[in-house]
Amino acid sequence: MARQLQGYGQQPVAYGPPPMYGLPGTYLAPSTGMRTFLLIMLALSTVFTGLLALFGLIGETSPTNDSGTTGVVLFIAFLVMFAVSAIALIGVANRASWSRVAAFAAGGVVSLSCLGLVLGIPIIIAAARAPNLGRPG
């Protein structure tokens, strides 16, 4: 008498895909309020980097300044951050065709400072997910 182990001789069970949680197809879908969020983050970035550039200008033009070239380099870095953030803010506010690229550039440039990471990362994420940065139509 031949003994068979349980399970042998039966057809294998076909398993389906794992269950989906949430709504299918919405994982990376553009969000509706992202343009407004992007405008707010760019405005904050422009204000903060503008203030830092202003403080750098005041520090460099002070008669008691003896910091050498370090202060000039830092002032120029904050001035570039301010300019790129302001250009991106104007582009996103006007729905220019180049506004997404400018927002990515602003997020990257602002992220070069430690404090700017708090603003730069949300700017990059919002620029990637905002559906209506260009002109409608």
C-alpha positions as CSV (number, residue, x, y, z in Angstrom):
1,M,0.0,0.0,0.0
2,A,1.5,3.3,-1.1
3,R,1.1,6.1,1.4
4,Q,0.8,9.6,0.1
5,L,1.6,12.7,2.0
6,Q,-1.2,15.1,2.5
7,G,-1.2,17.7,-0.2
8,Y,0.5,15.7,-2.9
9,G,-1.6,15.1,-6.0
10,Q,-3.6,18.2,-5.5
11,Q,-3.6,21.2,-7.8
12,P,-1.5,24.1,-6.5
13,V,-3.4,27.1,-5.1
14,A,-3.1,30.2,-7.2
15,Y,-2.7,33.3,-5.1
16,G,-4.0,36.6,-6.4
17,P,-2.4,40.0,-5.9
18,P,-2.3,41.4,-2.4
19,P,-5.3,43.5,-1.4
20,M,-5.0,47.3,-2.2
21,Y,-5.6,49.7,0.6
22,G,-6.8,53.1,-0.2
23,L,-8.0,54.3,-3.6
24,P,-6.2,52.7,-6.5
25,G,-4.2,55.1,-8.7
26,T,-4.1,57.9,-6.2
27,Y,-0.7,57.2,-4.7
28,L,1.2,59.8,-6.8
29,A,-1.7,61.8,-8.1
30,P,-1.3,65.6,-8.1
31,S,-2.9,67.3,-5.1
32,T,-5.3,70.1,-5.4
33,G,-3.9,72.6,-2.8
34,M,-0.3,72.2,-3.7
35,R,0.1,75.4,-5.7
36,T,-1.1,77.4,-2.7
37,F,1.2,75.5,-0.4
38,L,4.1,76.1,-2.8
39,L,3.3,79.8,-2.9
40,I,3.4,80.0,0.9
41,M,6.6,78.1,1.2
42,L,8.3,80.2,-1.6
43,A,7.1,83.4,0.1
44,L,8.6,82.2,3.5
45,S,11.8,81.2,1.7
46,T,12.0,84.6,0.0
47,V,11.4,86.5,3.2
48,F,13.9,84.5,5.3
49,T,16.7,84.5,2.7
50,G,16.1,88.2,2.0
51,L,16.5,89.0,5.7
52,L,19.7,86.9,5.9
53,A,21.0,88.7,2.8
54,L,20.1,92.1,4.4
55,F,21.9,91.2,7.6
56,G,24.9,90.1,5.6
57,L,24.9,93.4,3.8
58,I,24.7,95.3,7.0
59,G,27.5,93.2,8.5
60,E,29.7,93.7,5.4
61,T,29.2,97.4,5.2
62,S,29.9,97.9,8.9
63,P,32.9,100.1,9.7
64,T,34.1,97.6,12.3
65,N,34.1,94.7,9.9
66,D,37.3,92.6,9.9
67,S,35.9,89.2,8.9
68,G,37.8,88.9,5.6
69,T,36.3,87.0,2.7
70,T,34.1,84.6,4.7
71,G,31.4,87.2,5.3
72,V,31.4,88.1,1.6
73,V,31.0,84.5,0.5
74,L,28.1,84.0,2.9
75,F,26.5,87.3,1.8
76,I,26.7,86.2,-1.8
77,A,25.3,82.8,-1.0
78,F,22.3,84.3,0.7
79,L,21.8,86.8,-2.1
80,V,21.7,84.0,-4.6
81,M,19.2,82.1,-2.5
82,F,17.0,85.2,-2.2
83,A,17.2,85.8,-6.0
84,V,16.3,82.3,-7.0
85,S,13.4,82.1,-4.4
86,A,12.1,85.5,-5.6
87,I,12.2,84.4,-9.3
88,A,10.4,81.1,-8.5
89,L,7.8,82.9,-6.4
90,I,7.1,85.3,-9.3
91,G,6.9,82.4,-11.8
92,V,4.5,80.3,-9.7
93,A,2.3,83.3,-8.9
94,N,2.0,84.2,-12.6
95,R,1.6,80.5,-13.7
96,A,4.6,80.8,-16.0
97,S,5.6,77.8,-18.2
98,W,9.0,77.7,-16.5
99,S,7.6,77.9,-12.9
100,R,8.0,74.2,-12.1
101,V,11.7,74.3,-13.1
102,A,12.2,77.5,-11.1
103,A,10.5,76.0,-8.0
104,F,12.8,73.0,-8.2
105,A,15.8,75.2,-8.5
106,A,14.7,77.3,-5.6
107,G,14.1,74.2,-3.4
108,G,17.6,72.9,-4.3
109,V,19.4,76.2,-3.7
110,V,17.6,76.9,-0.5
111,S,18.4,73.4,0.7
112,L,22.1,74.2,0.7
113,S,21.8,75.8,4.2
114,C,20.8,73.8,7.2
115,L,17.8,76.0,8.0
116,G,16.8,76.0,4.4
117,L,16.2,72.3,4.4
118,V,13.1,73.0,6.5
119,L,11.8,75.0,3.6
120,G,13.6,73.5,0.6
121,I,12.3,69.9,0.9
122,P,8.6,70.9,1.1
123,I,9.2,73.3,-1.9
124,I,10.6,70.4,-4.0
125,I,7.8,68.0,-3.0
126,A,5.1,70.7,-3.7
127,A,6.6,71.5,-7.0
128,A,6.6,67.9,-8.0
129,R,3.0,67.3,-6.9
130,A,1.3,70.6,-7.9
131,P,-0.9,69.9,-11.0
132,N,-1.6,73.5,-12.2
133,L,1.7,75.4,-12.2
134,G,1.4,76.4,-15.9
135,R,-1.3,78.4,-17.6
136,P,-4.7,76.5,-17.9
137,G,-5.9,75.6,-21.3
